[in-house]
Amino acid sequence: MGLVYAEIELINGDDLALVRNKIKGEEEVRRIRVNMLVDTGSVYMCINENIQEQLQLPILEQRKGQLANGHIVEYNVVGPLEVRFKKSQMLRKCYGTSRRK
């Protein structure tokens, strides 16, 4: 069995809240389409720093985690982030993690 990728849309959740409150226009919402590796066993969504910067997601906190090889890494938790798959009504609101260098 090979690797599975999916095209998803990532949207700045704060921007969507401003649209709902009529403070910002729909055209001002920061969003990006990406082709991501699917990991059904993952609890968190990991994005790189470029995506975080493009969506201008604020750092909410910092955490430490252990990689499969045993190394301990520190990473940033950013968000809020809305995830849309295949232009459907299926969406997920979550916080993403962005690994620090």
C-alpha positions in Angstrom: 0.0 0.0 0.0 1.4 3.4 -1.0 1.2 6.8 0.5 -2.1 8.6 0.3 -2.4 12.4 -0.3 -5.4 14.7 -0.3 -6.0 18.2 -1.5 -7.4 20.3 1.3 -8.1 23.9 1.9 -6.7 25.5 5.1 -8.5 28.7 6.3 -7.6 31.2 9.0 -10.4 30.7 11.6 -10.1 34.2 13.0 -10.8 35.7 9.6 -14.0 33.6 9.3 -15.2 34.9 12.6 -14.6 38.5 11.4 -16.7 37.7 8.3 -19.5 36.3 10.4 -19.5 39.5 12.4 -19.4 41.6 9.2 -16.1 43.2 10.1 -14.2 41.7 7.2 -15.3 40.8 3.7 -15.2 37.2 2.4 -12.5 38.1 -0.2 -10.2 39.1 2.7 -10.1 35.7 4.3 -6.7 34.1 4.2 -6.8 30.6 2.8 -4.5 28.2 1.0 -5.0 24.9 -1.0 -2.4 22.3 -0.2 -1.7 18.7 -1.1 -1.0 16.9 2.2 0.0 13.4 3.2 -2.9 11.6 5.0 -2.0 10.0 8.3 -5.1 8.4 9.8 -3.3 7.7 13.1 -2.3 11.3 13.7 -4.0 13.3 16.5 -2.7 16.7 15.3 -2.3 18.4 12.0 1.2 19.6 11.4 1.8 22.5 9.1 5.1 24.1 8.1 6.2 27.6 9.0 5.4 28.9 5.4 1.8 27.9 5.7 1.6 29.5 9.2 3.0 32.7 7.8 0.8 32.8 4.7 -2.3 32.3 6.9 -0.9 34.6 9.6 -1.9 32.1 12.3 -0.8 33.4 15.8 1.2 31.2 18.1 -1.0 30.2 21.0 1.4 28.1 23.1 4.5 26.0 22.9 4.7 22.2 23.6 7.2 19.4 23.6 6.7 16.1 21.9 8.5 12.9 21.2 9.2 11.8 17.7 9.2 8.1 16.6 13.0 8.0 16.8 12.9 9.1 20.4 14.0 12.7 19.9 12.2 15.4 22.0 11.3 18.4 19.9 9.6 21.7 20.8 6.9 23.0 18.6 4.4 25.9 18.4 0.6 25.4 18.5 -1.0 27.9 16.1 -4.6 28.6 15.2 -7.5 28.6 14.9 -7.5 26.7 11.6 -10.5 25.5 9.5 -9.9 22.5 7.2 -12.1 21.8 4.2 -11.9 18.7 2.1 -13.2 18.4 -1.5 -15.3 21.6 -1.4 -17.8 19.7 0.7 -19.7 20.6 3.9 -17.2 18.3 5.7 -15.0 20.5 7.7 -12.9 20.4 10.8 -12.0 23.3 13.1 -8.8 22.7 14.9 -5.5 24.1 16.0 -2.4 23.3 14.1 1.2 22.7 15.2 4.2 24.3 13.6 7.5 22.8 14.5 10.1 25.3 15.7 13.6 25.2 14.2 
